[in-house]
């Protein structure tokens, strides 16, 4: 039944030779890898207005120069990551760049930041999408967390079906969102040009504002820069592109940058000209659409596509997280399970882990997007800064043709990214301080995992480990619970192994049972030695393990090995297992962690 459900949800397994068919063309890649960046248009401008609103609505005109600053940063990042794509065509993004040029720890900081950031990408995007849904349908507002969790589960299942299939499904909503916003911006600008919008709704640019400070403007700029999250995803996911991967990735990155610049500028301008103020119960995009079209079909079309892309923006995390986890696992900094491809040729363990972590985060923050965005944004600008700095070191060290221009591009990107990161820490320390705790913890965990893998490798490697001790003989211990076909089957197998000695061990709880069992045993298996152990506290494990310790100690003196051969019957139906004590599984679990004891299970399958 479980297998049938899995096939229904995920689809048939794909052959390894079908991997090439799972690569993305530019149109599909743009849809799923830029959805995070494009979706931030729905909340990035709002974050600027929220900061300026603390002064007064008159200060909203500052959103225009702040937006210009954000566009300058966007241009620097797009050009910088374009260089990273060609310099590191196998993907890995900020993690690989930082690790190779700045050292292991900066690389792990960048990698750890991005791992956490992709989890936040899913949580923020789905939470924001849920907000858009409940803005249109206020009655659903109390179900925010439940709706968000259901959406995450849907995205997880969709991505487990494979990157090509998920891209095919998700491409339509992304392009519909782009179309909807182009229509919104176009109609809004037309209304402004034709005089359909009163100029009294907003304060003219340059109007003096009492109480405005550089600190506040930097805070608004940093908040608006949250619209740039997701820009790095394409450089991480180059292996997902059809050949030639780097060229296709670079073109996709440029297309994303152009679209993001147009949409972000348009929403900022309309919000300023319409005099839109941020509200708890309604998003800025919703207010602009309502002012432009009224509550008609176009309004719900824009809200619907906005909600969709905000939810589907999480797919950027699903595309990039498994690849980053693969690179870290390949370098032995996280569990090796993240290197394994699933039935549909995706890194399914990474996808499942991302889904579960995102749901836990949504529940912990109760779906409050505004609480997650600062943490989310600062987590992006740390690897932004490290990757640009790493590229600076690379150009200075290698000095390729045209390296001066490349150096300047990365220098601008590094300086602005560092400025934004610093501003986040200064202006929103109360919300981003956890970064200062979990990043060092992550790096420490990465090193501990790496040390473990190195230690395991050294112990398993024939050239470095101690020579194996020769085995002179074998003693087999068979725990028995009675005179049954299960025990008979196990004893016959033990005899076939040509052991030096076979010892059957029976643990009794009552003294009167011991002699009776010993007499029956002598008649049934006279050639197999039986040892009876009395358990004062009705425990099988304690006396059995104590006896095995004694035998193992004596056997080791003569280079003999002890094998514990455990009889186990297997019911015909799996649910029958709950009707039995499963003592054999408990014995096996305990003995597996004892040194120099071999544990073997001999199954006996029941027919009815």
C-alpha positions in Angstrom: 0.0 0.0 0.0 2.8 2.4 0.9 4.6 1.6 -2.4 1.4 2.2 -4.3 0.8 5.6 -2.6 4.5 6.5 -3.3 4.1 5.6 -7.0 0.9 7.7 -7.2 2.4 10.8 -5.6 5.9 10.7 -7.1 5.6 8.6 -10.3 7.5 5.7 -11.7 11.3 5.4 -11.0 13.6 6.8 -13.7 16.7 5.1 -15.1 20.0 6.8 -14.4 20.5 7.1 -18.2 17.4 9.4 -18.3 19.3 12.1 -16.3 19.9 14.2 -19.4 16.2 14.5 -20.0 15.8 16.1 -16.5 17.9 19.2 -17.6 16.1 22.5 -18.0 15.9 24.8 -20.9 16.2 28.6 -20.4 12.4 29.2 -20.3 11.7 26.6 -17.6 14.9 27.5 -15.7 13.9 31.2 -15.6 10.5 30.2 -14.2 11.7 28.0 -11.3 15.1 29.6 -10.5 14.0 33.3 -10.7 10.6 32.9 -9.0 12.1 33.8 -5.6 13.7 37.0 -6.9 10.6 38.0 -9.0 8.2 37.2 -6.1 10.1 39.6 -3.8 8.6 42.4 -5.8 5.4 41.6 -3.9 6.9 42.4 -0.5 10.3 44.3 -1.1 8.7 47.7 -1.9 6.3 47.2 1.1 9.4 46.7 3.4 10.7 50.2 2.3 7.3 51.8 3.0 7.0 50.2 6.4 10.3 51.8 7.5 9.4 55.3 6.0 5.9 55.0 7.5 7.5 55.3 11.0 8.2 59.0 10.1 5.2 60.0 8.1 3.5 59.4 4.7 5.3 62.5 3.5 8.6 60.5 3.7 7.3 58.1 1.0 9.0 60.1 -1.8 12.3 58.8 -0.4 11.2 55.4 -1.8 12.2 56.6 -5.3 15.9 57.3 -4.6 16.1 54.2 -2.3 14.7 52.1 -5.2 17.4 53.5 -7.5 20.0 52.4 -4.9 18.5 48.9 -4.9 18.7 48.8 -8.7 22.4 49.7 -8.6 23.0 46.9 -6.2 21.0 44.5 -8.4 23.1 45.5 -11.4 26.3 44.9 -9.5 25.1 41.5 -8.3 23.8 40.3 -11.7 27.2 41.2 -13.3 29.1 39.6 -10.4 27.2 36.3 -10.5 27.5 36.2 -14.3 31.2 36.2 -13.8 30.9 33.5 -11.1 28.9 31.3 -13.6 31.7 31.3 -16.1 34.4 31.0 -13.5 32.8 28.1 -11.8 30.7 26.3 -14.5 30.0 23.2 -12.3 27.9 25.3 -9.9 28.2 25.7 -6.1 27.9 29.4 -6.1 29.0 31.3 -3.0 30.1 28.1 -1.2 32.5 27.0 -3.8 33.8 30.5 -4.6 34.4 31.3 -0.9 35.9 27.9 -0.1 38.4 28.0 -3.0 39.5 31.6 -2.6 39.0 32.6 1.0 39.5 29.3 2.8 37.4 26.5 4.3 35.7 28.5 7.1 34.5 31.4 4.9 33.2 28.7 2.5 31.3 26.9 5.3 29.9 30.3 6.5 28.6 31.0 3.0 27.3 27.4 2.6 25.7 27.4 6.0 24.1 30.8 5.4 22.6 29.6 2.1 21.3 26.3 3.6 19.4 28.2 6.3 18.4 30.9 3.7 16.8 28.3 1.4 14.8 27.0 4.3 13.8 30.6 5.0 13.0 31.1 1.3 10.4 28.4 1.5 9.0 29.6 4.8 8.9 33.3 3.7 7.6 32.7 0.2 4.8 30.4 1.3 3.9 32.7 4.3 3.8 35.7 1.9 1.7 33.7 -0.6 -0.7 32.8 2.2 -0.9 36.5 3.2 -1.9 37.3 -0.4 -4.6 34.7 -0.4 -6.1 35.9 2.9 -5.9 39.5 1.7 -8.4 38.6 -1.0 -10.4 36.3 1.3 -10.2 37.7 4.9 -12.3 34.9 6.4 -9.3 32.6 5.9 -6.9 34.8 7.9 -7.1 32.6 11.0 -6.0 29.5 9.0 -2.7 31.1 7.8 -0.4 28.4 9.3 -2.5 25.5 8.2 -2.7 26.8 4.6 1.0 27.4 4.5 1.9 23.9 5.8 -0.4 22.3 3.1 1.3 24.4 0.4 4.8 23.3 1.5 3.7 19.6 1.4 2.3 20.2 -2.1 5.6 21.7 -3.3 7.6 19.0 -1.7 5.7 16.2 -3.4 5.8 18.1 -6.7 9.6 18.4 -6.5 10.0 14.8 -5.6 8.4 14.0 -9.0 11.5 15.6 -10.7 12.8 18.9 -11.7 11.5 18.8 -15.3 8.0 17.9 -14.2 7.9 20.6 -11.5 9.3 23.2 -13.9 6.5 22.3 -16.4 3.8 22.8 -13.8 5.3 26.0 -12.2 6.3 27.9 -15.4 2.7 29.0 -16.2 2.0 30.7 -12.9 5.4 32.5 -12.9 4.8 33.9 -16.4 1.2 34.7 -15.6 2.5 36.8 -12.7 4.9 38.7 -14.9 2.1 39.3 -17.4 -0.3 40.5 -14.6 2.3 42.9 -13.1 3.2 44.3 -16.6 -0.6 44.9 -17.1 -0.9 46.5 -13.7 2.1 48.7 -14.2 1.1 49.6 -17.7 -2.5 50.6 -16.8 -1.3 52.4 -13.7 1.2 54.5 -15.6 -1.4 55.2 -18.3 -3.8 56.5 -15.6 -1.1 58.7 -14.2 -0.2 60.1 -17.7 -3.8 60.8 -18.6 -4.5 62.5 -15.3 -6.6 59.8 -13.9 -4.7 59.9 -10.6 -4.7 63.0 -8.4 -1.2 64.4 -7.8 -2.4 65.3 -4.3 -2.2 61.7 -3.2 1.6 61.9 -2.7 4.1 64.5 -1.5 6.3 65.9 -4.3 9.9 64.6 -4.5 12.2 66.8 -2.4 9.5 67.8 0.1 11.3 68.4 3.5 10.6 65.7 6.1 11.0 66.3 9.8 12.8 63.5 11.6 14.4 61.8 8.6 17.9 60.5 9.3 20.6 58.7 7.4 20.2 55.8 9.8 16.5 55.5 8.8 17.3 55.7 5.1 19.9 53.0 5.4 17.4 50.9 7.2 14.8 51.4 4.4 17.5 50.6 1.8 18.5 47.4 3.6 14.8 46.4 3.9 14.2 47.1 0.2 17.3 45.0 -0.7 15.3 42.0 0.5 13.9 42.1 -3.0 17.2 40.8 -4.2 17.1 37.5 -2.4 17.3 34.6 -4.8 19.6 36.3 -7.3 22.4 33.7 -6.4 20.2 30.7 -7.1 21.1 30.4 -10.8 24.8 30.2 -10.1 24.2 27.4 -7.6 22.1 25.4 -10.1 24.2 25.4 -13.3 24.2 21.5 -13.4 20.4 21.7 -13.9 20.7 23.5 -17.2 20.9 21.9 -20.6 24.2 22.2 -22.4 25.9 24.6 -22.8 25.1 25.0 -19.1 27.1 28.2 -18.2 25.9 30.1 -21.3 22.3 29.2 -20.7 22.6 30.0 -17.0 24.2 33.5 -17.8 21.4 34.3 -20.3 18.7 33.3 -17.7 20.4 35.4 -15.1 20.4 38.5 -17.3 16.7 37.9 -18.2 15.9 37.6 -14.5 17.7 40.9 -13.7 15.9 42.8 -16.4 12.5 41.5 -15.3 13.2 42.2 -11.6 14.4 45.7 -12.3 11.3 46.6 -14.4 8.7 45.1 -11.9 10.4 46.5 -8.8 10.7 50.0 -10.3 7.1 49.9 -11.5 5.6 48.8 -8.2 7.7 51.4 -6.2 6.6 54.2 -8.6 2.9 53.3 -8.5 2.9 52.9 -4.7 4.5 56.4 -4.4 2.2 58.1 -6.9 -1.0 56.5 -5.6 0.0 57.4 -2.0 -0.3 53.8 -0.8 0.4 53.2 2.9 1.2 49.7 4.2 -1.6 48.0 6.0 -1.6 44.8 8.2 -4.7 43.4 6.5 -3.9 44.2 2.9 -0.6 44.1 0.9 0.7 47.1 -1.1 0.2 45.2 -4.4 -3.4 44.5 -3.5 -4.0 48.2 -2.8 -2.4 49.2 -6.1 -4.5 46.7 -8.0 -7.6 47.8 -6.1 -6.9 51.5 -6.9 -6.1 50.7 -10.6 -8.9 48.3 -11.5 -11.3 48.2 -8.5 -12.4 44.8 -7.1 -13.1 43.2 -10.4 -11.7 40.3 -12.4 -8.3 42.0 -13.0 -7.9 42.6 -9.3 -8.5 39.0 -8.5 -6.3 37.9 -11.4 -3.4 40.0 -10.1 -3.9 38.8 -6.5 -4.3 35.2 -7.7 -1.0 35.2 -9.7 0.8 37.1 -6.9 -0.3 34.5 -4.4 0.8 31.7 -6.7 4.3 33.1 -7.4 4.8 33.9 -3.7 4.0 30.3 -3.0 6.0 29.0 -6.0 8.9 31.2 -5.2 9.7 28.5 -2.6 10.6 26.3 -5.6 13.8 28.3 -5.9 14.8 26.8 -2.6 13.8 23.4 -3.7 15.9 23.7 -6.8 19.0 25.2 -5.1 19.0 23.6 -1.6 19.5 20.0 -2.8 22.5 21.0 -5.0 24.2 23.0 -2.3 23.6 20.1 0.2 25.1 17.8 -2.4 28.3 19.9 -2.6 28.6 20.1 1.2 28.0 16.4 1.5 30.5 15.6 -1.2 33.1 17.5 0.7 32.1 15.5 3.9 30.6 18.5 5.8 27.0 17.1 6.1 25.5 13.7 5.9 26.3 11.5 2.9 22.6 10.8 2.4 22.3 14.2 0.6 24.4 12.9 -2.3 21.9 10.1 -3.2 19.5 10.6 -6.1 16.0 9.4 -5.5 13.6 7.5 -7.8 13.1 10.6 -10.0 16.8 11.4 -10.2 16.5 14.4 -7.9 18.3 14.6 -4.5 15.2 13.6 -2.7 16.7 13.6 0.8 17.5 17.2 0.4 14.0 18.0 -0.8 12.3 16.2 2.1 14.6 17.8 4.7 13.9 21.2 3.2 10.1 20.6 3.3 10.1 19.4 7.0 12.4 22.2 8.2 10.3 24.8 6.4 7.1 23.5 8.0 8.7 23.6 11.5 9.8 27.2 10.9 6.3 28.3 9.7 4.8 26.8 12.8 7.4 28.3 15.1 6.9 31.8 13.6 3.1 31.3 13.2 3.4 32.3 9.5 4.4 35.9 10.3 6.3 36.9 7.2 7.5 40.2 8.5 9.3 38.5 11.3 11.2 36.2 8.9 12.2 38.6 6.2 15.1 40.4 8.1 16.6 37.0 9.1 16.0 35.8 5.5 17.7 38.8 3.9 20.8 39.0 6.1 21.3 35.3 5.5 21.6 36.2 1.8 23.9 39.2 2.1 26.5 37.2 4.0 27.2 34.8 1.1 26.8 37.8 -1.3 29.6 39.6 0.4 31.8 36.5 0.8 31.4 35.4 -2.9 32.2 38.9 -4.2 35.2 39.1 -2.0 36.3 35.6 -3.1 36.1 36.7 -6.7 38.3 39.7 -5.9 41.0 37.4 -4.5 40.6 35.2 -7.6 41.1 38.0 -10.1 44.1 39.5 -8.1 45.7 36.1 -7.9 45.1 34.9 -11.5 45.0 38.2 -13.4 43.2 36.9 -16.5 42.5 39.0 -19.6 40.3 42.0 -18.7 40.7 41.3 -15.0 40.6 45.0 -14.0 37.0 45.4 -15.2 36.0 42.1 -13.5 37.7 43.3 -10.4 35.8 46.6 -10.3 32.5 44.8 -10.8 33.1 42.4 -7.9 34.5 45.2 -5.8 31.3 47.3 -6.2 29.2 44.2 -5.5 31.3 43.3 -2.4 31.2 46.9 -0.9 27.4 47.4 -1.4 26.6 43.9 -0.1 28.8 44.4 2.9 27.1 47.8 3.5 23.6 46.2 3.3 24.7 43.3 5.6 26.1 45.8 8.1 23.0 47.9 8.0 20.8 44.9 8.7 22.9 44.1 11.8 22.8 47.7 13.0 19.2 48.6 12.3 17.5 45.3 12.9 19.8 43.6 15.4 16.8 42.5 17.5 15.6 40.4 14.6 18.8 39.2 13.1 20.9 38.4 16.2 20.2 34.6 15.9 22.6 34.6 12.8 25.5 35.3 15.2 24.6 32.1 17.1 23.5 29.6 14.5 26.2 30.3 12.0 29.2 29.5 14.3 27.2 26.5 15.5 26.7 25.3 12.0 30.4 25.7 11.1 31.3 23.8 14.3 28.9 21.0 13.4 30.3 20.9 9.8 33.8 20.4 11.2 32.6 17.7 13.6 30.9 15.9 10.8 34.0 16.2 8.6 36.3 14.9 11.4 34.0 11.9 11.8 34.2 11.1 8.1 38.0 11.5 8.1 38.3 9.3 11.2 36.1 6.6 9.6 38.1 6.8 6.4 41.4 6.3 8.3 40.1 3.4 10.2 38.7 1.6 7.1 41.6 2.3 4.8 43.7 -0.8 4.4 46.9 1.2 4.0 46.5 3.0 7.3 44.5 0.8 9.7 46.0 -1.9 11.9 46.3 -5.3 10.4 43.3 -7.6 11.1 43.8 -10.2 13.8 43.7 -13.8 12.4 40.7 -15.8 13.4 41.6 -19.3 14.8 38.1 -20.6 15.4 34.4 -19.7 15.9 32.0 -20.1 18.8 28.3 -19.9 18.0 25.8 -18.8 20.7 22.1 -19.4 19.8 19.5 -17.8 22.1 16.5 -20.1 22.3 13.0 -19.5 23.6 11.7 -23.1 23.3 11.7 -26.2 21.2 10.3 -25.0 17.9 10.9 -25.1 14.1 12.4 -21.6 14.4 15.1 -22.9 16.7 15.6 -26.1 14.7 16.1 -24.0 11.6 18.8 -21.9 13.3 20.6 -24.9 14.8 20.8 -26.6 11.4 22.3 -23.4 10.0 24.8 -23.2 12.9 25.9 -26.8 12.3 26.5 -26.1 8.6 29.1 -23.4 9.5 31.5 -25.9 10.9 31.8 -24.1 14.2 34.2 -25.3 16.9 31.4 -25.1 19.4 27.7 -24.4 19.4 26.1 -23.2 22.6 22.3 -22.9 23.0 21.3 -20.4 25.7 17.9 -20.6 27.4 16.8 -17.8 29.8 14.2 -18.9 32.4 12.2 -16.9 34.8 11.1 -19.8 37.0 13.4 -22.4 38.5 11.0 -25.2 37.9 11.1 -24.7 34.2 14.8 -25.1 33.9 15.1 -28.9 34.6 12.1 -29.7 32.5 13.5 -27.8 29.5 17.0 -29.4 30.0 15.5 -32.9 29.9 13.5 -32.2 26.7 16.6 -30.6 25.1 18.8 -33.7 25.8 16.3 -35.9 24.0 15.8 -33.4 21.1 19.4 -32.0 20.5 21.8 -34.2 22.4 24.8 -33.0 20.4 24.2 -29.3 21.1 25.4 -28.0 24.5 22.6 -26.1 26.4 23.3 -23.4 29.0 20.3 -22.3 31.1 20.4 -18.9 32.8 18.0 -17.8 35.5 16.7 -14.2 35.4 15.8 -12.8 38.7 14.2 -9.7 37.2 12.4 -11.3 34.2 14.9 -9.8 31.8 16.3 -11.8 28.8 18.8 -9.2 27.8 20.9 -8.8 31.0 21.8 -12.4 31.7 22.2 -13.2 28.0 24.7 -10.3 27.4 26.6 -11.1 30.6 27.0 -14.7 29.4 28.1 -13.5 26.0 30.7 -11.2 27.6 32.2 -14.1 29.6 32.4 -16.3 26.5 33.8 -13.5 24.3 36.5 -12.7 26.9 37.7 -16.3 27.0 37.4 -16.7 23.2 39.5 -13.6 22.6 42.4 -15.1 24.5 42.7 -17.8 21.8 41.8 -15.6 18.9 38.4 -17.2 18.6 35.4 -15.1 17.4 31.9 -15.3 19.0 28.9 -15.3 16.7 25.5 -14.8 18.2 23.0 -16.5 15.9 19.5 -15.1 16.5 16.4 -17.2 15.5 13.5 -15.0 14.2 10.2 -16.0 12.7 8.7 -13.7 10.1 4.9 -13.5 10.0 3.2 -13.7 6.6 1.5 -10.3 7.0 3.5 -7.3 8.3 0.8 -6.1 10.7 1.1 -9.4 12.5 4.5 -8.2 13.9 2.7 -6.0 16.5 1.2 -9.1 18.0 4.6 -10.5 19.0 7.3 -9.3 21.5 10.1 -8.8 18.9 12.7 -10.0 21.4 15.1 -11.0 18.6 15.2 -7.4 17.3 15.9 -6.0 20.7 18.7 -8.6 21.3 20.2 -7.7 17.9 20.0 -4.0 18.4 21.9 -4.2 21.7 24.5 -6.7 20.5 25.4 -4.8 17.3 27.2 -2.2 19.4 29.3 -4.7 21.4 32.9 -5.1 20.3 34.1 -8.3 18.6 30.7 -10.0 18.6 29.2 -11.0 15.2 25.4 -10.9 15.1 23.5 -12.9 12.6 19.7 -13.3 12.2 18.3 -16.6 10.8 14.7 -15.9 9.5 12.0 -18.5 9.5 9.0 -17.5 7.3 5.6 -18.5 8.5 3.2 -19.7 5.7 -0.1 -18.8 7.3 
